[in-house]
Amino acid sequence: MKFYTEYYKSGAGKNTPHAAERAATGATVRFNLETKIMPDRLPSEVAGAQNASADLYQNHSVGPQQFVDALCGAIIREKMIGRFPEIPTYYLTNNAKLLSSEFVPEALRLSPEEAK
């Protein structure tokens, strides 16, 4: 966002329509990050009969902690901490049973009855 802000504030874009507005937006923009982390395995109550090849279920993502460390490292390095208010967490899934499994932190986990 530094480039975008500087481009419209003092760079080649400073004389374009809405330059001041765009520079101000670039200086205050917040981020909405959506992560995709595939677990190393799926719990049996969610996986069911996995008839597809094993390659389909192979994990191609890094682990959650490594992902968080890399993402937060970039945020700190680029001095963007103020653009991240307290971060709400959401779990998107097409299988509600997953929300009561070990893949959701215990404090946020639904009971099996709630996940129906």
C-alpha positions as CSV (number, residue, x, y, z in Angstrom):
1,M,0.0,0.0,0.0
2,K,3.0,2.3,0.4
3,F,3.5,2.4,-3.3
4,Y,-0.2,3.1,-4.0
5,T,-0.3,5.9,-1.5
6,E,2.9,7.5,-2.7
7,Y,2.0,7.1,-6.3
8,Y,-1.1,9.2,-5.8
9,K,0.3,11.6,-3.2
10,S,3.6,12.6,-4.8
11,G,4.3,10.2,-7.7
12,A,3.2,9.9,-11.3
13,G,-0.4,9.7,-10.3
14,K,-0.6,12.9,-8.3
15,N,-2.3,14.8,-11.2
16,T,-4.9,12.2,-12.0
17,P,-8.5,12.6,-11.1
18,H,-9.2,11.7,-7.5
19,A,-5.5,11.5,-6.6
20,A,-5.8,13.0,-3.2
21,E,-8.8,10.8,-2.4
22,R,-6.9,7.7,-3.5
23,A,-3.8,8.6,-1.5
24,A,-5.9,9.1,1.6
25,T,-7.6,5.7,1.1
26,G,-4.2,4.0,0.6
27,A,-3.0,5.4,3.9
28,T,-6.0,4.1,5.8
29,V,-7.0,0.9,4.1
30,R,-7.6,-2.2,6.2
31,F,-7.3,-5.8,5.2
32,N,-9.7,-8.7,5.3
33,L,-7.6,-11.8,5.0
34,E,-8.9,-15.2,4.2
35,T,-6.6,-18.1,4.8
36,K,-6.8,-21.6,3.3
37,I,-5.1,-24.2,5.4
38,M,-5.8,-27.8,4.8
39,P,-5.3,-30.0,7.8
40,D,-2.9,-33.0,7.6
41,R,-5.9,-35.3,8.0
42,L,-9.6,-35.0,8.3
43,P,-11.4,-36.4,11.3
44,S,-13.4,-39.5,10.4
45,E,-16.7,-37.9,11.3
46,V,-16.0,-35.4,8.6
47,A,-14.1,-37.3,6.0
48,G,-16.5,-40.2,5.6
49,A,-15.7,-42.5,2.8
50,Q,-12.9,-40.8,0.8
51,N,-13.2,-42.5,-2.5
52,A,-10.9,-40.1,-4.3
53,S,-7.2,-40.7,-4.8
54,A,-4.8,-40.0,-2.0
55,D,-3.3,-37.1,-4.0
56,L,-6.5,-35.2,-3.6
57,Y,-6.2,-35.2,0.2
58,Q,-2.4,-34.5,0.2
59,N,-1.6,-31.4,2.2
60,H,0.1,-28.7,0.0
61,S,-0.1,-25.9,2.6
62,V,2.2,-25.0,5.5
63,G,1.0,-25.6,9.0
64,P,-1.1,-23.0,10.8
65,Q,1.7,-21.7,13.1
66,Q,4.2,-21.3,10.1
67,F,1.4,-19.5,8.2
68,V,0.7,-17.1,11.0
69,D,4.3,-16.4,11.6
70,A,4.9,-15.6,8.0
71,L,1.8,-13.4,7.7
72,C,2.4,-11.5,11.0
73,G,6.1,-11.1,10.1
74,A,5.1,-9.4,6.8
75,I,2.6,-7.2,8.7
76,I,5.2,-6.1,11.2
77,R,8.0,-5.7,8.7
78,E,5.8,-3.4,6.6
79,K,4.6,-1.4,9.6
80,M,0.9,-2.2,9.0
81,I,0.0,-3.3,12.5
82,G,-2.5,-0.3,12.9
83,R,-4.4,-1.6,9.9
84,F,-5.4,-4.8,11.8
85,P,-7.8,-4.1,14.6
86,E,-8.6,-7.0,16.9
87,I,-9.1,-9.7,14.3
88,P,-12.4,-11.6,14.3
89,T,-12.1,-15.3,13.4
90,Y,-14.6,-17.2,11.2
91,Y,-14.6,-20.8,10.1
92,L,-16.1,-21.4,6.7
93,T,-17.0,-25.0,5.9
94,N,-19.5,-27.0,3.9
95,N,-19.7,-29.6,6.6
96,A,-21.0,-28.3,10.0
97,K,-19.6,-31.4,11.7
98,L,-16.1,-29.9,11.3
99,L,-17.1,-27.1,13.7
100,S,-17.3,-29.6,16.6
101,S,-14.0,-31.3,15.7
102,E,-10.5,-30.9,17.0
103,F,-9.7,-28.6,14.1
104,V,-11.6,-25.7,15.8
105,P,-10.0,-24.4,19.0
106,E,-11.8,-25.8,22.0
107,A,-13.0,-22.4,23.2
108,L,-14.8,-21.9,19.9
109,R,-15.8,-25.4,19.2
110,L,-19.5,-26.3,18.8
111,S,-21.1,-29.2,20.6
112,P,-22.1,-32.1,18.3
113,E,-25.7,-31.1,18.8
114,E,-25.0,-27.5,17.8
115,A,-23.2,-28.6,14.7
116,K,-26.1,-30.6,13.3
